[in-house]
Amino acid sequence: MTDTSQIKEHMDVVSSDKKTVGKVDHLEGSDKIKLTKQSSPDGVHHHFIPVGWIDHVDQHVHLTKSDAEVTAHWQHEGIK
């Protein structure tokens, strides 16, 4: 299990294929990361990714999923 206390606001979230998929807004409960609106493809809505997708955290949040997997399966604001 990842130590979520290491996750800070505005950290880049990086897919397994080394693409930045967003920036951390904050942790949503204990099981999701809420990404900033500004880092979403439309610039309007927040997206959420499960903490279970995290591989590790250093200066970035690194995921076990590819960019395509993340954007296909993240949750959209309002559909939590």
Number of C-alpha atoms within 10 A of each C-alpha: 8 13 10 17 8 12 22 17 13 15 18 21 24 23 23 16 13 12 14 16 20 23 23 23 22 17 20 14 8 9 12 19 23 22 27 20 18 14 21 17 13 9 10 12 15 20 25 24 22 18 19 12 17 22 15 17 19 9 12 18 24 21 24 16 17 16 17 12 12 20 16 9 12 13 17 15 14 8 7 9
